[in-house]
Amino acid sequence: MQAVRYGIMLSTALHMKVDRTLYFDRKNYFYPDLPKGYQITQQDRPIGSHGYLDVTLDDGTPMRVDIQRAHLEE
């Protein structure tokens, strides 16, 4: 539950649209370091989407960085 709270806090800080329904997907992988063969993730419906972060470059120029998605995974 704490991961969900942190995901909402991150999404809010990045000016993202927070999805009101959490939905998780199972991504299948066949890697030796993943014996169960899958990973739980938010592939299709991330917790946050379409946000941005305003930053200032070293020379003082302001810049907006678009962020498409923030998702939870195991």
N, CA, C and O atoms as a DFTB+ gen file, in Angstrom:
296 C
 N C O
     1  1       0.813      -1.189       0.000
     2  2       0.000       0.000       0.000
     3  2       0.863       1.262       0.000
     4  3       0.481       2.278      -0.582
     5  1       2.006       1.200       0.641
     6  2       2.898       2.360       0.691
     7  2       3.405       2.704      -0.713
     8  3       3.576       3.880      -1.034
     9  1       3.644       1.700      -1.544
    10  2       4.094       1.957      -2.918
    11  2       3.038       2.741      -3.690
    12  3       3.380       3.614      -4.489
    13  1       1.772       2.445      -3.464
    14  2       0.687       3.179      -4.126
    15  2       0.683       4.631      -3.664
    16  3       0.530       5.539      -4.482
    17  1       0.848       4.858      -2.378
    18  2       0.911       6.235      -1.855
    19  2       2.070       6.997      -2.492
    20  3       1.912       8.143      -2.915
    21  1       3.228       6.358      -2.556
    22  2       4.385       7.015      -3.178
    23  2       4.152       7.271      -4.667
    24  3       4.572       8.302      -5.192
    25  1       3.489       6.344      -5.344
    26  2       3.178       6.534      -6.753
    27  2       2.256       7.719      -6.982
    28  3       2.437       8.477      -7.935
    29  1       1.270       7.879      -6.113
    30  2       0.357       9.024      -6.208
    31  2       1.097      10.319      -5.902
    32  3       0.888      11.327      -6.577
    33  1       1.960      10.298      -4.890
    34  2       2.737      11.492      -4.549
    35  2       3.654      11.893      -5.708
    36  3       3.754      13.074      -6.043
    37  1       4.318      10.916      -6.315
    38  2       5.195      11.192      -7.453
    39  2       4.389      11.756      -8.619
    40  3       4.778      12.756      -9.222
    41  1       3.275      11.118      -8.932
    42  2       2.439      11.577     -10.044
    43  2       1.943      12.998      -9.815
    44  3       1.925      13.805     -10.745
    45  1       1.543      13.310      -8.597
    46  2       1.080      14.657      -8.270
    47  2       2.216      15.670      -8.399
    48  3       2.020      16.757      -8.942
    49  1       3.388      15.320      -7.908
    50  2       4.537      16.228      -7.991
    51  2       4.954      16.496      -9.432
    52  3       5.502      17.555      -9.736
    53  1       4.696      15.540     -10.315
    54  2       5.058      15.693     -11.729
    55  2       3.882      16.189     -12.572
    56  3       3.912      16.082     -13.798
    57  1       2.853      16.728     -11.926
    58  2       1.698      17.316     -12.614
    59  2       1.014      16.319     -13.545
    60  3       0.563      16.684     -14.631
    61  1       0.940      15.063     -13.118
    62  2       0.362      14.009     -13.950
    63  2      -1.112      13.804     -13.626
    64  3      -1.579      14.153     -12.543
    65  1      -1.832      13.234     -14.583
    66  2      -3.196      12.780     -14.349
    67  2      -3.084      11.458     -13.591
    68  3      -2.452      10.518     -14.073
    69  1      -3.686      11.386     -12.422
    70  2      -3.634      10.179     -11.601
    71  2      -4.859       9.323     -11.912
    72  3      -5.998       9.771     -11.782
    73  1      -4.604       8.092     -12.322
    74  2      -5.697       7.167     -12.633
    75  2      -6.377       6.739     -11.335
    76  3      -5.699       6.334     -10.391
    77  1      -7.675       6.820     -11.276
    78  2      -8.418       6.486     -10.052
    79  2      -8.580       4.990      -9.849
    80  3      -8.932       4.547      -8.755
    81  1      -8.326       4.204     -10.894
    82  2      -8.423       2.748     -10.794
    83  2      -7.056       2.143     -11.073
    84  3      -6.452       2.411     -12.112
    85  1      -6.576       1.334     -10.154
    86  2      -5.303       0.657     -10.368
    87  2      -5.539      -0.667     -11.072
    88  3      -6.398      -1.454     -10.674
    89  1      -4.776      -0.898     -12.111
    90  2      -4.904      -2.118     -12.895
    91  2      -3.501      -2.643     -13.156
    92  3      -2.631      -1.896     -13.603
    93  1      -3.277      -3.907     -12.883
    94  2      -1.958      -4.495     -13.071
    95  2      -1.998      -5.558     -14.162
    96  3      -3.006      -6.238     -14.357
    97  1      -0.890      -5.683     -14.858
    98  2      -0.738      -6.650     -15.934
    99  2       0.378      -7.628     -15.589
   100  3       1.245      -7.344     -14.762
   101  1       0.335      -8.752     -16.224
   102  2       1.400      -9.742     -16.095
   103  2       2.194      -9.752     -17.405
   104  3       1.679     -10.134     -18.456
   105  1       3.453      -9.326     -17.320
   106  2       4.328      -9.370     -18.488
   107  2       5.156     -10.645     -18.398
   108  3       5.811     -10.898     -17.386
   109  1       5.125     -11.434     -19.445
   110  2       5.870     -12.686     -19.461
   111  2       7.288     -12.470     -19.968
   112  3       7.508     -11.879     -21.025
   113  1       8.235     -12.961     -19.193
   114  2       9.653     -12.894     -19.545
   115  2      10.247     -14.278     -19.392
   116  3       9.830     -15.052     -18.531
   117  1      11.194     -14.578     -20.207
   118  2      11.905     -15.850     -20.088
   119  2      13.388     -15.559     -19.889
   120  3      14.194     -15.720     -20.805
   121  1      13.733     -15.128     -18.681
   122  2      15.105     -14.819     -18.314
   123  2      15.530     -15.740     -17.177
   124  3      14.711     -16.093     -16.329
   125  1      16.792     -16.130     -17.151
   126  2      17.279     -17.016     -16.079
   127  2      17.130     -16.413     -14.680
   128  3      16.965     -17.146     -13.705
   129  1      17.190     -15.076     -14.578
   130  2      17.106     -14.448     -13.251
   131  2      15.653     -14.184     -12.816
   132  3      15.425     -13.562     -11.779
   133  1      14.684     -14.649     -13.592
   134  2      13.283     -14.505     -13.243
   135  2      12.603     -15.876     -13.341
   136  3      11.921     -16.171     -14.323
   137  1      12.796     -16.704     -12.315
   138  2      12.345     -18.091     -12.392
   139  2      10.828     -18.268     -12.563
   140  3      10.395     -19.266     -13.137
   141  1      10.022     -17.330     -12.081
   142  2       8.577     -17.509     -12.219
   143  2       8.086     -17.192     -13.633
   144  3       6.959     -17.544     -13.978
   145  1       8.907     -16.536     -14.455
   146  2       8.587     -16.314     -15.859
   147  2       7.699     -15.119     -16.166
   148  3       7.294     -14.934     -17.313
   149  1       7.384     -14.294     -15.148
   150  2       6.566     -13.107     -15.411
   151  2       6.862     -12.021     -14.383
   152  3       7.486     -12.264     -13.349
   153  1       6.395     -10.819     -14.701
   154  2       6.552      -9.673     -13.817
   155  2       5.205      -8.953     -13.742
   156  3       4.531      -8.797     -14.760
   157  1       4.808      -8.515     -12.549
   158  2       3.578      -7.756     -12.368
   159  2       3.919      -6.277     -12.564
   160  3       4.828      -5.749     -11.923
   161  1       3.176      -5.614     -13.460
   162  2       3.452      -4.229     -13.789
   163  2       2.178      -3.516     -14.229
   164  3       1.136      -4.151     -14.390
   165  1       2.256      -2.233     -14.418
   166  2       1.136      -1.451     -14.939
   167  2       1.428      -1.098     -16.397
   168  3       1.663       0.063     -16.729
   169  1       1.411      -2.066     -17.222
   170  2       1.765      -1.903     -18.629
   171  2       0.789      -0.993     -19.369
   172  3       1.213      -0.061     -20.052
   173  1      -0.498      -1.247     -19.242
   174  2      -1.493      -0.539     -20.046
   175  2      -2.139       0.665     -19.358
   176  3      -2.519       1.627     -20.025
   177  1      -2.263       0.618     -18.046
   178  2      -2.881       1.727     -17.307
   179  2      -1.982       2.145     -16.155
   180  3      -2.113       1.625     -15.047
   181  1      -1.066       3.084     -16.405
   182  2      -0.144       3.513     -15.357
   183  2      -0.865       4.327     -14.276
   184  3      -1.958       4.848     -14.498
   185  1      -0.243       4.422     -13.121
   186  2      -0.824       5.186     -12.019
   187  2      -0.861       6.676     -12.356
   188  3      -1.763       7.386     -11.912
   189  1       0.109       7.157     -13.136
   190  2       0.144       8.558     -13.548
   191  2       0.511       8.672     -15.013
   192  3       1.284       7.867     -15.533
   193  1      -0.051       9.688     -15.687
   194  2       0.261       9.870     -17.103
   195  2       0.213      11.344     -17.495
   196  3      -0.467      12.156     -16.868
   197  1       0.950      11.658     -18.542
   198  2       0.939      12.984     -19.176
   199  2       1.286      14.113     -18.207
   200  3       0.465      14.988     -17.929
   201  1       2.508      14.074     -17.703
   202  2       2.951      15.111     -16.789
   203  2       4.170      15.844     -17.313
   204  3       4.556      15.697     -18.473
   205  1       4.761      16.625     -16.445
   206  2       5.958      17.373     -16.818
   207  2       6.751      17.765     -15.571
   208  3       6.258      17.724     -14.444
   209  1       7.989      18.141     -15.825
   210  2       8.868      18.649     -14.777
   211  2       9.581      19.864     -15.334
   212  3      10.230      19.773     -16.376
   213  1       9.473      20.999     -14.660
   214  2      10.192      22.200     -15.057
   215  2      11.564      22.189     -14.408
   216  3      11.685      22.013     -13.196
   217  1      12.603      22.377     -15.223
   218  2      13.975      22.389     -14.732
   219  2      14.679      23.634     -15.261
   220  3      14.224      24.269     -16.212
   221  1      15.789      23.965     -14.628
   222  2      16.632      25.062     -15.081
   223  2      17.983      24.487     -15.465
   224  3      18.628      23.812     -14.663
   225  1      18.410      24.754     -16.693
   226  2      19.692      24.259     -17.174
   227  2      20.834      25.034     -16.531
   228  3      20.610      26.073     -15.911
   229  1      22.052      24.535     -16.676
   230  2      23.224      25.169     -16.068
   231  2      23.397      26.617     -16.493
   232  3      23.901      27.435     -15.724
   233  1      22.980      26.940     -17.719
   234  2      23.129      28.320     -18.198
   235  2      21.957      29.210     -17.802
   236  3      21.885      30.363     -18.227
   237  1      21.036      28.686     -16.991
   238  2      19.907      29.462     -16.509
   239  2      18.659      29.379     -17.376
   240  3      17.634      29.974     -17.045
   241  1      18.734      28.661     -18.461
   242  2      17.596      28.527     -19.361
   243  2      16.547      27.590     -18.755
   244  3      16.868      26.468     -18.364
   245  1      15.298      28.051     -18.678
   246  2      14.245      27.153     -18.186
   247  2      13.854      26.150     -19.270
   248  3      13.880      26.458     -20.462
   249  1      13.492      24.949     -18.832
   250  2      13.114      23.912     -19.780
   251  2      12.033      23.041     -19.154
   252  3      12.083      22.744     -17.960
   253  1      11.072      22.637     -19.946
   254  2      10.023      21.732     -19.477
   255  2      10.284      20.352     -20.073
   256  3      10.417      20.200     -21.287
   257  1      10.355      19.351     -19.196
   258  2      10.562      17.971     -19.613
   259  2       9.212      17.258     -19.521
   260  3       8.631      17.153     -18.441
   261  1       8.718      16.770     -20.661
   262  2       7.463      16.016     -20.670
   263  2       7.705      14.601     -20.164
   264  3       8.701      13.967     -20.511
   265  1       6.788      14.117     -19.343
   266  2       6.871      12.760     -18.804
   267  2       5.581      12.043     -19.182
   268  3       4.489      12.478     -18.816
   269  1       5.713      10.961     -19.902
   270  2       4.551      10.261     -20.430
   271  2       3.822       9.412     -19.390
   272  3       2.591       9.378     -19.370
   273  1       4.582       8.718     -18.516
   274  2       3.932       7.788     -17.604
   275  2       4.805       7.490     -16.389
   276  3       6.033       7.564     -16.443
   277  1       4.136       7.151     -15.300
   278  2       4.786       6.625     -14.104
   279  2       3.983       5.395     -13.716
   280  3       2.769       5.475     -13.530
   281  1       4.655       4.264     -13.593
   282  2       3.915       3.046     -13.272
   283  2       4.604       2.253     -12.173
   284  3       5.807       2.375     -11.942
   285  1       3.805       1.442     -11.508
   286  2       4.308       0.567     -10.450
   287  2       4.594      -0.804     -11.043
   288  3       3.885      -1.271     -11.935
   289  1       5.624      -1.429     -10.545
   290  2       5.899      -2.816     -10.907
   291  2       6.676      -3.456      -9.782
   292  3       7.234      -2.778      -8.920
   293  1       6.703      -4.772      -9.806
   294  2       7.402      -5.466      -8.722
   295  2       8.886      -5.472      -8.954
   296  3       9.636      -6.013      -8.141
